[in-house]
Amino acid sequence: MSISQKLGTLIVFAVPAIVGGGIVYATLGHNYMSVAVFEILLATLAGGMISR
């Protein structure tokens, strides 16, 4: 996987991180801990896709 493909994958994961973080915050009672868990899961998934 070239560097441009890796950067593209990170950009694809950045959009759900921003939008999804807001949705999680609004739906789960304005709790930042749930947003942190969501962001950690997305970062783990993105890291796994980048490393292969």
Helices and strands as residue ranges (DSSP letters): H 3-27, H 32-51
